[in-house]
Amino acid sequence: MTARAPYPLRLRRRAAWEDQRPTWRAAGPALIAEALARATARTAGNWYVLAGSADIAAGRPFGRTVGGVEVVAWRDRAGRLLAGQGACPHLGAPLKDSRVRCGRLLCHWHGLALDGRPFAGWEPFPAHDDGVLAWVRLDGLGGEEPLAAPPVPARPGPAGTLHSVFTGTGRCEPADVVANRLDPWHGAWFHPYSFVDLTVVADAPDRLAVDVSFRVAGRAVVPVRAVFTAPGPRTVTMLIEEGEGRGSVVETHATPLGPGPDGAPRTAVIEAVVATSHRPGFALARAAAPLARPLMRAAAARLWRDDLAYAERRWALRERGAFPG
């Protein structure tokens, strides 16, 4: 690919979905499995993505079960993220349903007050807010050597960026989500409404470079080069390396939730899009962030409707010993 063009849009010839080049030979099951094995062997220092930063608002608690561990999170008076065990140590009340007053979490059953420090048998968990995502460290769950801070992937600086966070849930394990993201070959076949003309131009270990065009409308597309990497056991990033939006990042984080009512595992996909652009009009998009973010989340939701079906199918086949990979 070449440097940024003055106008990002291109018009492509009309082509039928079935006439595109098959990618199944290139998408070798062993290749994907080896990339997945390398990714899952990496460490995250027991840090898990809990939610988007904006999902944990001042004045109310947020609750999520991570790997079967009940977690409650809230913000103190200064806006600092606090987290800890989600059951009240007194009689087990769900603290996610409690109240936050003046930065303290007040149990709604009997009024036990928590300020983020150990108290009355309640224990905090290390928490970190990177400005886009909220993280929690669960040493008992991860069993790794703890890290003082989470391994936040490299992103463009916050000045001049626009970000949004999508969250979805699938009946699968984190590895199934990561495997989906380490298979870019499926993009134009499985998501023809979003991607066309996809070619994997480099599949070196731990770096998948893809030339692809994002569909805008009709024949109008925007070509880019995207690079996929897996910096951690539950994280895959996509960096726009060349073309429109160069420097933009999509971070996909897979957080295990624990078994659902049917006993099958559930995984949360928490995906952050951190967009940037040199185009003058991007400043307008940033100014209209409250309108732009729902559109960004809707686009992610459409893709993940399909990709979670992929991950769920992969898990179901693995569960009954029928997965061909």
Summary of the structure (lengths in Angstrom):
residues: 325
radius of gyration: 21.1
end to end distance: 32.3
largest distance: 68.0
contacts: 1038
relative contact order: 0.17
helix: 24%
strand: 38%
